[in-house]
Amino acid sequence: MNLKKVVKEQLQERINTRNRKRLLNKTPSIICSNCTGGFLYHWLGLEFRSPFINLYMTPGDFVTALEHFEEFMQTDFEEIQIQGLDYPVGRGVYDTQIHFMHYKNFAEAQTAWSRRKARLDVRNMGIMLANLGGGEEQYGILERFEQLPFKHKVAFTDRAYPEMKSIFRLNGYDCRKAKNGNVYATQKLNGMRYIDQFDYVEWLNHLKEEIH
């Protein structure tokens, strides 16, 4: 038995339990660029109400999809083959790619996407860019993200951008390094994950306030 792992899981379950008690919005739709959204649903004990589960999109493709969100969601994907990848990949409008890395085949990915898309509620929806990465293109992607016509959106970064309201800096996080590249990775011995620096429960609760 890995004692360190057991203790970490116990500490994280305490965090999850506290967060579940604080959560008022039980039906949010989280549109996320990678698996972070799925982790939040799992930690909070919620049903998946977004098709963006068990997949990832590059930050550039994710922002492009959101810039044309209605068209992106209404248009069927086509399967494409990418050398070296052992999981299905779909191509959407504007040549965006959806990497279904946790699915056995494209048909399974399509079925899961369609089932969860039917639960999507645009009146109770939040946007997360959670796999920004490094590189010279980073600032341009953040500028485009900032201009997206969604009230509830957040992009996680490893540095401050005070000129952008939708950016949240995670202390100790380095999106350019593989070991720290996931915002849901464990940060401290107390069980906290990088994303726990952001009050995602309060963020989700405020989505509900917009429903009329």
Secondary structure, DSSP 4 states (H G I P E B T S, - for coil): --HHHHHHHHHHHHHHHHHHHH---SS-EEEESSTHHHHHHHHHT----SS--S-B--HHHHHHHHHTHHHHHHSPPEEE--TT--S-EEE-GGG-EEE-TT-SSHHHHHHHHHHHHTT--GGGEEEEE-----STTHHHHHHHHHTSS-SSEEEEESS--TT-TTEEEPTT--TTSGGG--TTSB-STT--BGGGGS-HHHHHHHHHTT--
